[in-house]
Structures are given as C-alpha cells and as structure tokens.
Amino acid sequence: MAEWTERAELLFKAEGLDKLRNANILVVGLGGVGSFAAEFLA
C-alpha cells in the first residue's frame, strides 16, 4: 500500500478508503490548487 493510503486509512478507515476508490470526483477550476488536486487524484 502506498504511503498516502496508509496515512489516509488512519483517518478514513478501510471502509472509507473503499468508498473513495469507487467515488466519482469532479474538480472545478484548474488554477493553482485545482490542477494539483486533479493530478493527485488521477
């Protein structure tokens, strides 16, 4: 498991991570923060 998922699992638990993996995500605005978020989520 990647390092970010190990840390995220502490916060969201395994069930929450499964929901995130199966979620559809829309990023609106690809300025400074939006472009980073879109790249991270891809």
N, C-alpha and C positions, 0 to 999 in steps of 0.2 A: 504494500500500500504506500502511496506517495506521502511525503511528509505533511503536505497541507491537509490531506484527508485524515491523517492520524490526529492532527490538532482539531480539525472540524468535528471529528467523531466525539471528542470530549464535550463539545458544546451541543451538538445536534443528536447524538446517539446514533446507532446503526440504522434504526428505522427512519430517522430524519434524513440521513445521507442517501438512503434508497429513494426517498421521495424527491430529493434534489436531483439525483441522477436521472429520474424519469420525468422531470418537470420540463415544460416548455417555457423558455425565457425570452422576453422582448427587452432589448436595450434601446432606449430612446435617447438620441443625442450622442454623437460620436466625437465630442470635443475632447478635452484633456482627460477627464476621468472616465467618460463613456467608452472611449477607444481602449483604454487599459482594461476596463471591466469586460468588454466584448472579447478581447484577446484572452483574458484569463479564463473566461467561461467556455471558450471554444475547445 
